[in-house]
Amino acid sequence: MKLKVFALAIVAILIYSCGSSKDAPKVTVGAQKPDTVQVPEKVASPNESPTMSTVVAEGKILYENKCAACHRLFSPSEYSKEDWPPILLRMQKKAHIEDADMAKINSYVYANL
């Protein structure tokens, strides 16, 4: 009886480990020329321009890749304009983000407040 339970457990582990995992595709910065960054389609509100500048689009990509590696992505509108500077500075130090990349992330966050 113990042998049957053990064999069943082994079979269950094998079946579970062979299951497919769905990983989200990573977007890499620098894979495209800066003037040809593709921005996902988004419905623009009446007060918002439907196109993003290249710097803001690169900042969005960096924000999604760097920040989502450790925690959920916060919408820029979840915090006020006064709340973001200390948050971004603290996260820059923790994530070891270079100043040039941080400037792009700042552009994205402040463009979406």
C-alpha positions in Angstrom: 0.0 0.0 0.0 2.8 2.4 0.9 4.5 1.7 -2.4 1.3 2.6 -4.3 1.0 5.9 -2.4 4.6 6.7 -3.1 4.3 5.8 -6.8 1.2 8.0 -7.0 3.0 10.9 -5.4 5.9 10.6 -7.8 3.5 10.5 -10.8 1.7 13.6 -9.5 5.0 15.5 -9.0 6.1 14.6 -12.5 2.8 15.8 -14.0 2.8 19.0 -12.0 6.5 19.8 -13.0 5.8 19.2 -16.7 3.0 21.7 -16.8 3.5 24.8 -18.9 4.4 28.1 -17.3 3.3 31.3 -18.9 6.0 33.9 -18.5 5.3 37.5 -19.5 7.5 38.6 -22.3 10.2 41.1 -21.2 10.5 44.3 -23.1 14.1 45.4 -23.5 15.2 48.9 -23.9 17.7 49.5 -26.7 16.3 46.7 -28.9 14.8 49.4 -31.1 16.0 52.7 -32.2 14.8 55.4 -29.8 12.8 57.2 -32.5 10.9 53.9 -33.3 9.7 52.9 -29.8 6.4 51.2 -30.1 3.8 52.4 -27.6 0.9 50.1 -26.8 -2.4 51.5 -28.0 -4.3 53.4 -25.4 -7.6 55.2 -25.5 -6.8 58.9 -24.9 -9.0 60.9 -22.5 -10.2 64.3 -23.8 -7.4 66.1 -21.8 -4.6 63.8 -23.0 -2.6 63.5 -26.2 -2.9 60.1 -27.8 0.8 59.9 -28.5 3.7 59.7 -26.1 7.1 61.3 -26.6 10.0 59.0 -27.1 11.5 59.7 -23.6 8.1 59.1 -21.9 7.7 55.8 -23.8 11.2 54.7 -22.9 10.4 55.7 -19.3 7.3 53.6 -19.3 9.2 50.5 -20.5 11.9 51.1 -17.9 9.3 51.6 -15.2 7.5 48.4 -16.2 10.7 46.3 -16.4 12.7 47.6 -13.4 9.8 48.2 -10.9 7.8 45.2 -11.6 10.8 43.0 -10.9 10.3 43.5 -7.2 6.7 44.6 -6.6 3.4 45.5 -8.3 3.3 48.5 -10.6 1.7 51.5 -9.0 -0.2 53.8 -11.2 1.4 57.3 -11.3 -2.0 58.7 -10.2 -2.0 56.7 -7.0 0.4 59.2 -5.4 0.5 63.0 -5.6 3.2 65.1 -7.3 4.7 65.7 -3.8 4.8 62.0 -2.9 6.7 60.8 -5.9 10.2 62.4 -5.5 11.1 60.6 -2.3 9.6 57.3 -3.5 11.6 57.5 -6.8 14.8 58.4 -5.1 14.5 55.6 -2.6 13.7 53.1 -5.4 16.5 54.3 -7.5 19.0 53.5 -4.8 17.4 50.1 -4.0 17.2 49.0 -7.6 20.6 50.5 -8.6 19.0 52.5 -11.5 21.3 54.9 -13.4 20.5 58.6 -13.5 19.8 58.6 -17.2 17.3 55.8 -16.8 15.8 57.4 -13.8 15.2 60.7 -15.7 13.2 58.7 -18.2 11.2 57.0 -15.5 10.6 60.4 -13.9 9.3 61.7 -17.2 6.9 58.9 -17.5 5.6 59.2 -14.0 5.1 63.0 -14.1 3.6 62.8 -17.6 0.8 60.6 -16.2 -0.1 62.5 -13.0 
